Amino acid sequence: MVYWELVDVDLALYGEFSIRETLFYFGWIAGMSNQKIDVRSDFLVNFLMLPDANRRVKELSGGQQRRVSLASALIHEPELLILDEPTVGVDPLLRQNIWAHLVDITRGGLTTVIITTHYIDETRQAHLIGLMRGGYFLAEESPEKLLTQFRTQTLEDVFLKLSVIQNLGRRRRSSIAQEVAVGIPVPQGVVNDSAVLDDVDSGEACEISGEFGDNISISSRGCRRVSIAPSPEDEGPIAPVMEIPPDDVHPTKISDYLFVFKGNHMKALVWKNLLWMIRNIPVMLFIIALPVAQIVLFCLSIGHDPVNLPVAVVNYEANNSINCEQSLTCNTTQLSCSYLGYLEKRALNLIYYDTEDHARESVLKGKTYASIIVRENYSEALRARVDDWRNSLPWDIEASEIDVIRDLTSKDIANYLKVYMYDSFQNFVQDFLETCGINRKVISLPIRWETPIYGLAYPNFTDFATPGIILTVIFFLAVALTSGAMLIERNEGSLERSLVIGISGVELLTSHVICQFIVMVGQSIMVIVCAFAIFDNTIKGPLYLVIILTLLTGFCGMCFGFVVSCVCDTERTATYMAMGSFLPIVMLCGIIWPIEAMDQLLQLFSFFLPLTKATESLRSILQRGWGISTFTVYMGFISISVWIIIFLSISLLLLKFKKG
């Protein structure tokens, strides 16, 4: 048995589909063949006076869309057809045709039609009607019998008389209601109105407000629904009732429990999703290109050494001359110029000032990041300090020092300046000693850095952050794509309609996974190519592990997107939920800062986040070259797989209990 519901406000149609594509979609879901769908589509398009079948639904008027929705319900000739005001906004001729068709399909005994409508007189063609008002069944009988009982020409008059009788059910009846009630013939089987309405007066029934001045309220406590229609025992001999045939019971097979997917359902759902992608090529190109643009921006902007940093210089030894001698020999008299030359090689922008006050003022006003002050007898003091070493005089030690004042508001730049100055000075002094025939290692720290086991000799932040950035980009773009697609269907009503007509939540989610997984594969491949082939980021481990982990992370993002779309009712709340989860994941999963630097409580919390172990795993693959047999690596795969199962389970439960 198939259940259909057509709602006034929500037509539950796909605007990107044409009329014919819409009918094919619902026909496939019902298991119809293409040939039969073609025949039925041609009939329904002509019968419902629809425009060209190749026109898209979103280009139709509201009335035409309602007729397409009705055609979708009629396409497979269902056993049970439930229609909510199907003739609203339809011209009289088409309304008559619709009713004639509904009566015709019920004559064979294979289809039952239930209709709700506020056009009372059009229900004369029905076999049985129920008149309701204020939550009460006023009558439930065939139209002909109601017209005979109340001796009226129209069903509207029947409804009016039943409404007046209902209003007279209170002792505080108005004079207007009594005047209208005068002359109402007593229906067959009813002795008098007070007998019929005693039950209503008893206080057990709910009160209602009437059209004739009665001020009657409805109470939800201590009340029951009361019908004022004649009771069967007052109508004389009871006509024999046709016995309802038993339902067809098909023997249950084991295969019925094993197969959770129906081929016709999956065919229709996958075709629907792919057709949406084809019809929205610009959107799909943007979705595919967006992660590439993000990884390109990351590789171009993050992790590189800052250059062209303005630094103030006061060199008293060279009388602040820019063109001082920078050649380095053992007899050089202006060693400060040589050192400043080494700094310039680090791409620092040296700006010379006359006095220390001017240099300090440039730092105070934010024109430079630091100021360097060199004493006028710097070379002589430095040479004496090298010669005398442990016996160096205090004034030689002081004069051989370079004073540096930094702006520490930008910690990263200040640290880079510190590293630049240290490294440049060490290289400068070692080269100077070598020109004097002294071993360059004399001036080195007594620590020897051997070749690193893992990583580069000069590591950069790009290599550290690349694994987390790749996984984050793929994860959250999958969240946005999936939640957006599901919410569009949900808000259009098509998601609920799909569930009502027999599509399971597993089939619905699987169809989205199939189509969006194709998009995600394209995104992942392009991101990996940009990160490692174009920008030459470090990759020492197996490439196939990088691809698999990236795809698993994207799939996990898709599952999280399903949860978001099931929890949230609007795109706005879904956006808030996705954005609210973005920053905690980025900050707490070790993507941009080591987990070891966090508070111990946050370290424990971060362990349970989706991308924490996956990021550690990918970082170990890329920089350490580890394989799947290593604990850190396979824990990342296990963690992301567990989260996939959790998100999928939550999505299926929400789809089951929220009904779309």
Buried (B, 14 or more C-beta within 10 A) or exposed (E): EBBBBBBEEBBBBBBBBBBBBBBBBBBBBBBBEEEBBBEBBEBBBEBBEBBEBEBBBEEBEEEBBBBBBBBBBBBBBBEEBBBBBBBBEBEEEBBBBBBEBBEEBBEEEEBBBEBBBEEBBBBBEBEEBBBBBBEBBBBEBEBEBBBEBBEBEEBEBBBBBBBBBBBBBBEEBBEBBEEBBEEBEBBBBBEEBEEBBEBBEEEEBBBBEBEBEBEBEEEEEEBEEBBBBBEEEEBEEEEEEEEEEEEEEEEEEEEEEEEEEBEBBBBBBBBBBBBBBEBEEEEBEEBBBBBBEBBBEBBEEBBEEBEEBBBBBBBBBBEBEEEBBBEBEEEBBBBBBBBBBBBEEBEBEBBBBEEBEEBBBBBEEEEBBBBBBBBBBBBBBBBBBBEEEEEBEEEBBEBBBBEEBBBEEBEEBBEBBEEBBEEBBBBBBBEBBEEEEBEBEEBEEEEEEEEEEEBEEEBBEBBBBBBBBBBBBBBBBBBBBBBBBBBBBBEBBBBBBBBBBBBBBBBBBBBBBBBBBEBBBBBBBBBBEBBBEEBEBBBEBBEEBBBBBBBBBBBBBBBBBBBBBBBBEEBEEBBEBBEEBBEEBBBBBBBBBEBEEBEEEBBEBBEEBBBBBBBBBBBBBBBBBBEBEBEBBBBBBEBBBBBBEBBBEBBBEBBEEEEB
